[in-house]
Amino acid sequence: MTTFLLAVHVLAAIVAIGPVTVAASMFPPAARRVLAVPDDPRAVETVRLLHRICRVYATVGVVVPVFGVATASAMGVLGDAWLITSVVLTVLAAVVLGALVLPRQEALVEGGGTPRATVRLAMFTGVFNLLWAVVTVLMIVRPGSTTGA
């Protein structure tokens, strides 16, 4: 059962979180193009599509920590420092995405943005991506783990 849970957890992370990190990273430059040429329908549609990808896959991404906790429980590592740190960083990444990235994307999609807003959005997106990178490394390295990393 542990192998199944771990496989679903990893696949969900790849399928759900991967697209969010890529689309969120692509969004600020695409939004800058729209701000430079607001009448370009292709640029506007690109920004809308990237925002939609971020919203949908962020919602789907909820299954990643759900299966992560189930996997950790099955492995008996719920109290390990590397896992607790990963959970805290995951919650922080979710807050950054939900409170800082998605609302700013929404504002830009609705036409309420400036070039400076895209710079701030890029910064928050970078923080989100960095948090996920650290979580990924922690999940692979599992410092101090006794489960045979």
N, C-alpha and C positions, 0 to 999 in steps of 0.2 A: 504494500500500500504506500509506503514511503516513496518508493521509486515513481509510482504513478503521480503522487502529489507533487513531488519535485519536478517531474517532467511538465506537468500542467503549469506549475508556478513559473518555470523558466520560459516555456512557450508563450504564456500570457505576457510575461515581461517583454519578450522580443516583439510579439505581435501588437501589444497595446502601448507600451512605453516608447518603443523605438520610433514609431510614426510621430508621436507627440514631440519627441526631442528634435527630430528632423524638421517637421513642419513648423514648429515654434522657432527654430533657428532660421528658417527660410523666410519667415513672416516679416521681420523688420526691414530687410532690403526690398522685399516686394512692396511693402507699405511706402517706403521712400519713393519707389517708382511711381506709385499712384499719386503721392503728394506732388511729385515733379510734373506729372502729366495726368491730371485728374480725368481727362476725357478718353483715356485709353481703356476700352471695355475689357480687353484681355488682362490688363494689369489689375483692374478692379475685381474681375472674376477670380484671378489667382489668389488675391488677398482673401476673398470670401471663402474660397476652397481651403486654403491653409488654416483659416480660423475654424472652419467646420471640422476639419481633420483633428485639430487640437481638442475641440470640445467633445467630439464623439469618442475618440480614443482615450481621452482623460476619463470619461465615464466608464468605458470598458476596462480601463486600467485598475478599477477598484478590485477586480478579481485577483490582481497580482498579490497584494498584501493578504487577502483572504486565504489564498492557497499557500502563501508564505508562512502564515501563522499555523495553518494546518500541518504543513510539512515540518516546521520547527517543533510542533507538539509531538508529532510522530517520531521525530529524531531525538526528542528529549533535550532540546537545547534552548528552550524558551527563556531560561535565566542567564544564558551566556552573554558576556559583555559585547561581543561582536554583533550578536543579533539585536540586543537592546539598542545599541548604537545605530544599527541599520534601520530599525523601526522608527527611532527618533528622527533620523535623517529623511526617511520616507515620508513621515508626517510633515516635516518641514518642507520637503519638495512639493507635497500636495498643497500646502498653504501658499507657497510661492506661486504655483501654477494657478490655483483657484482665486487667490486674492490679488496677485500682481500681474500675471501674464495674461490670462484670459480676459479680464475686464479691460485691460489696455488694448488688447487686440480688438475687442468689441467696439471700443471707442473709435479706433482707427477705421474699422470696417464701416461704421456709421458716419464717417466723414469728420469726426471731431479730433483730428490729430495734427501734430506739427512734426517737423523733422526732429526736433528735440525729444518729442514723445517716442519716436522710434529708437532713439539712442537709449533712453531709459528702459524701454521694452527689451532691447537687445541685452542690456545689463541683467535684467531680471531673468531673461531666458537663459543667459549664461550661468547664472546662479542655479537655476533649476537643473540644467544639464550637468553642472559640476556635482550637485548633490546626488544625482542618479549615478554618475560615474563612480563616486565614492562608495555608494551602496553596492554597486556591481562588484567593485574590487573587494569590499568586505565579504560579500557573499561567496566569492571565489577563494580568497585567502583564508578567511575565518580565523583570525589571529587568536591563539589560545584555545582553539577548539580541540576537543578530545575525540571527535567523530571521524578522524582520519582524513584530513584535508588533502 
